[in-house]
Amino acid sequence: QVELVESGGGLVQPGGSLRLSCAASRSRFSFSVMGWYRQVPGAQRELVAAAYSGGSPKYADSVVGRFTISRDNAKNTVTLQMNSLKPEDTAVYYCTVIIAGWGTQYWGPGTQVNVSS
């Protein structure tokens, strides 16, 4: 079992920045993928950014150049630095991981990000 604990959401003005963090606690696993999705009411959850154990990270087109994902494999943490935030970035952001070799995916409870003046 993997427990994901997210932090860093909140209210920010357009053009501002937020940093989301996610820690996989009590985990003895390594993760092939660590990433972030977001969801707004009435819409499907969408990928924001994913960091792989090998290779380049992947970003949604809408956040390229504004968001940066990073992971610390030793600490089992993944961070999403969000700059130049827009009102359309408002959503609940979910941390997710996929266990290497097993493919099992886990989700965090979500953290609310509101971008508004």
C-alpha positions as CSV (number, residue, x, y, z in Angstrom):
1,Q,0.0,0.0,0.0
2,V,1.2,3.5,-0.9
3,E,0.0,6.6,0.9
4,L,0.4,9.9,-1.0
5,V,0.4,13.1,1.0
6,E,0.0,16.4,-1.0
7,S,0.7,19.9,0.1
8,G,1.0,23.4,-1.4
9,G,-2.4,24.2,-2.8
10,G,-4.2,27.5,-2.2
11,L,-5.3,30.7,-3.6
12,V,-3.1,32.8,-5.9
13,Q,-3.6,35.8,-8.2
14,P,-3.2,35.4,-11.9
15,G,0.5,35.5,-12.8
16,G,1.5,34.2,-9.5
17,S,3.2,30.9,-8.5
18,L,2.5,27.9,-6.4
19,R,4.6,24.8,-5.6
20,L,2.8,21.5,-5.0
21,S,4.6,18.7,-3.2
22,C,3.7,15.0,-2.8
23,A,5.4,12.5,-0.6
24,A,4.9,8.7,-0.8
25,S,5.0,7.7,2.8
26,R,5.8,4.3,4.2
27,S,6.6,3.1,0.7
28,R,9.3,0.5,0.0
29,F,8.5,0.6,-3.7
30,S,10.2,2.4,-6.5
31,F,8.0,4.2,-9.0
32,S,8.2,4.1,-12.8
33,V,6.0,7.3,-13.0
34,M,5.3,10.1,-10.5
35,G,3.0,12.8,-11.7
36,W,0.2,15.3,-11.3
37,Y,-3.3,15.3,-12.8
38,R,-6.0,17.9,-12.3
39,Q,-9.8,18.0,-12.5
40,V,-12.5,20.6,-12.6
41,P,-16.1,19.8,-11.8
42,G,-17.9,18.1,-14.7
43,A,-14.7,17.3,-16.6
44,Q,-12.4,14.3,-16.8
45,R,-9.2,14.2,-14.8
46,E,-6.4,15.3,-17.1
47,L,-2.6,14.9,-17.0
48,V,-0.7,17.9,-16.1
49,A,2.9,16.6,-15.9
50,A,4.6,13.3,-15.4
51,A,8.2,12.4,-14.4
52,Y,9.5,9.0,-15.5
53,S,12.2,6.9,-13.9
54,G,14.0,7.2,-17.3
55,G,13.5,9.8,-20.0
56,S,12.2,13.3,-20.2
57,P,9.2,14.5,-18.3
58,K,5.8,15.0,-20.1
59,Y,3.7,18.0,-19.9
60,A,0.2,19.0,-21.0
61,D,0.4,21.5,-23.8
62,S,-1.4,24.1,-21.7
63,V,1.3,24.2,-19.1
64,V,4.5,23.9,-21.2
65,G,6.9,26.7,-20.3
66,R,5.1,27.5,-17.1
67,F,5.1,24.3,-15.0
68,T,8.1,22.2,-14.0
69,I,8.0,18.8,-12.5
70,S,10.8,17.2,-10.5
71,R,11.2,14.0,-8.5
72,D,13.5,12.9,-5.8
73,N,13.8,9.1,-5.9
74,A,15.7,8.8,-2.7
75,K,12.9,10.6,-0.8
76,N,10.0,9.3,-3.0
77,T,8.7,12.9,-3.6
78,V,7.5,14.7,-6.6
79,T,7.1,18.5,-6.9
80,L,5.2,20.6,-9.3
81,Q,6.4,24.2,-9.6
82,M,3.7,26.3,-11.2
83,N,4.5,29.8,-12.5
84,S,2.5,32.3,-14.5
85,L,-0.7,30.8,-13.2
86,K,-3.9,31.5,-15.1
87,P,-7.5,31.3,-13.9
88,E,-7.9,28.2,-16.2
89,D,-5.4,26.4,-14.0
90,T,-8.0,26.4,-11.2
91,A,-8.7,22.8,-10.3
92,V,-8.1,20.0,-7.8
93,Y,-4.6,18.7,-8.4
94,Y,-3.9,15.0,-7.7
95,C,-0.6,13.4,-7.2
96,T,-0.2,9.9,-8.7
97,V,2.4,7.2,-8.8
98,I,2.8,4.0,-10.6
99,I,4.8,1.2,-9.0
100,A,7.7,0.0,-11.1
101,G,7.4,-3.5,-12.4
102,W,3.8,-3.9,-11.1
103,G,1.9,-1.1,-12.9
104,T,-0.3,-0.4,-9.9
105,Q,-1.3,3.2,-9.7
106,Y,-2.1,5.2,-6.5
107,W,-3.7,8.6,-6.1
108,G,-3.4,11.3,-3.5
109,P,-6.6,12.9,-2.0
110,G,-6.1,16.0,-4.1
111,T,-5.3,19.6,-3.3
112,Q,-7.3,22.6,-4.4
113,V,-5.6,25.3,-6.5
114,N,-7.5,28.5,-7.1
115,V,-6.2,31.2,-9.4
116,S,-8.3,34.3,-9.0
117,S,-8.0,38.1,-8.6
